[in-house]
Amino acid sequence: MGRKVKVSESGSSTSVSCPEVALVEEAVAAGEANGGRTLQAPQDTPPYGRRAVMLDSEGNRIALHSP
């Protein structure tokens, strides 16, 4: 049997690229509407674009990025 991994707020993140700046905010809104929770609100991360970090409805940590 494989090793069981427990998802958590402090665990590793899955990164998702959002090709447009507005999509980070839209992705956060959609995640919250479906049971997710925002850990870091969308913010500028010069010179890299915008970033937000969420937990999805199952507790997986997701980092959202835009250019």
C-alpha positions as a Markdown table, in Angstrom:
| # | Residue | x | y | z |
|---|---|---|---|---|
| 1 | Met | 0.0 | 0.0 | 0.0 |
| 2 | Gly | 1.2 | 3.5 | -0.8 |
| 3 | Arg | 2.0 | 6.2 | 1.8 |
| 4 | Lys | -1.0 | 8.3 | 2.8 |
| 5 | Val | -0.6 | 12.0 | 2.5 |
| 6 | Lys | -2.6 | 14.4 | 4.6 |
| 7 | Val | -3.5 | 17.7 | 2.8 |
| 8 | Ser | -3.1 | 20.8 | 5.0 |
| 9 | Glu | -2.9 | 24.5 | 5.0 |
| 10 | Ser | 0.9 | 24.3 | 5.4 |
| 11 | Gly | 1.4 | 21.6 | 2.8 |
| 12 | Ser | 2.8 | 21.9 | -0.7 |
| 13 | Ser | 0.9 | 23.9 | -3.3 |
| 14 | Thr | -0.3 | 23.0 | -6.7 |
| 15 | Ser | 0.3 | 26.0 | -9.0 |
| 16 | Val | -2.3 | 27.1 | -11.5 |
| 17 | Ser | -1.5 | 29.7 | -14.2 |
| 18 | Cys | -4.2 | 32.3 | -14.9 |
| 19 | Pro | -3.4 | 33.9 | -18.3 |
| 20 | Glu | -5.1 | 37.2 | -17.5 |
| 21 | Val | -4.9 | 39.3 | -14.4 |
| 22 | Ala | -8.7 | 39.3 | -13.8 |
| 23 | Leu | -8.7 | 35.6 | -13.8 |
| 24 | Val | -6.9 | 35.4 | -10.5 |
| 25 | Glu | -9.8 | 37.3 | -8.8 |
| 26 | Glu | -12.4 | 35.2 | -10.7 |
| 27 | Ala | -10.7 | 32.0 | -9.7 |
| 28 | Val | -10.7 | 33.0 | -6.1 |
| 29 | Ala | -14.4 | 34.0 | -6.2 |
| 30 | Ala | -15.2 | 30.7 | -7.9 |
| 31 | Gly | -13.2 | 28.7 | -5.3 |
| 32 | Glu | -14.9 | 30.5 | -2.4 |
| 33 | Ala | -18.4 | 29.9 | -4.0 |
| 34 | Asn | -17.6 | 26.2 | -4.1 |
| 35 | Gly | -16.4 | 25.7 | -0.5 |
| 36 | Gly | -12.8 | 26.9 | -0.8 |
| 37 | Arg | -11.0 | 29.3 | 1.5 |
| 38 | Thr | -8.6 | 32.1 | 0.7 |
| 39 | Leu | -5.3 | 32.0 | 2.6 |
| 40 | Gln | -3.6 | 34.9 | 0.7 |
| 41 | Ala | -5.8 | 37.4 | -1.1 |
| 42 | Pro | -4.8 | 38.3 | -4.7 |
| 43 | Gln | -1.8 | 40.7 | -4.6 |
| 44 | Asp | 0.8 | 42.1 | -6.9 |
| 45 | Thr | 4.1 | 40.3 | -6.9 |
| 46 | Pro | 6.4 | 42.5 | -9.1 |
| 47 | Pro | 7.8 | 41.7 | -11.5 |
| 48 | Tyr | 5.9 | 38.4 | -11.8 |
| 49 | Gly | 2.3 | 39.5 | -11.9 |
| 50 | Arg | -0.5 | 38.6 | -9.4 |
| 51 | Arg | -0.8 | 35.7 | -7.0 |
| 52 | Ala | -3.3 | 34.3 | -4.5 |
| 53 | Val | -3.3 | 31.1 | -2.4 |
| 54 | Met | -6.4 | 29.1 | -1.5 |
| 55 | Leu | -7.5 | 25.8 | 0.0 |
| 56 | Asp | -10.0 | 24.0 | -2.2 |
| 57 | Ser | -13.1 | 22.3 | -0.7 |
| 58 | Glu | -11.0 | 19.2 | 0.0 |
| 59 | Gly | -8.2 | 21.0 | 1.8 |
| 60 | Asn | -5.7 | 21.1 | -1.1 |
| 61 | Arg | -3.5 | 24.1 | -1.2 |
| 62 | Ile | -3.6 | 25.9 | -4.6 |
| 63 | Ala | -1.4 | 28.9 | -5.7 |
| 64 | Leu | -3.0 | 31.0 | -8.5 |
| 65 | His | -0.6 | 33.0 | -10.7 |
| 66 | Ser | -1.1 | 35.5 | -13.5 |
| 67 | Pro | 1.6 | 37.2 | -15.7 |
